[in-house]
Amino acid sequence: MAKVAIVMGSNSDLPVVKGAIEKLKEFGVEYEARVISAHRTPQAAEEFAKTAKDRGVSVIIAAAGKAAHLGGVIAAYTTLPVIALPIKSSLMDGLDSLLSMVQMPSGIPVATVAVNGADNAGILAVQMLALSDENLAERLVRFKADMAKAVEAKDKALQEELHNL
């Protein structure tokens, strides 16, 4: 099975990144995780990106805050899809991270999820893998059906509560 690589700019990003890890585990997707800084260890970022495919990686999630260039640097050195996960910082509530990730130059695409949107980063990685894995595709169908059932149950409870007002 294909693997997802998760790279974060700092170990302080782990509390947010855990959401992506949990989603990957929920779908039974193998992953690896590293701390690599685009600015402090650029050679390590280059090596990580250039060797990802050889390690069996099919999708990379890059989580970073503040200047948040990690996803773009990784994407510059690989043809694998990169999902950027902006981390909320104390400076601008994550807007700085988000803008750093979505304003990529032509030819270096990086998909970007919401600030602290680790769950969606994990799900998006699974959706990418599911393009060539029927088992994952079926699990995604069940996942979406379960979400719909949960909303329907909430609506039913709301209707009952409103009826009793």
Beta strands, then each sheet from edge to edge (+ up, - down):
strand 1: 3-8
strand 2: 30-35
strand 3: 57-65
strand 4: 82-87
strand 5: 111-112
sheet 1: 2+ 1+ 3+ 4+ 5+
end
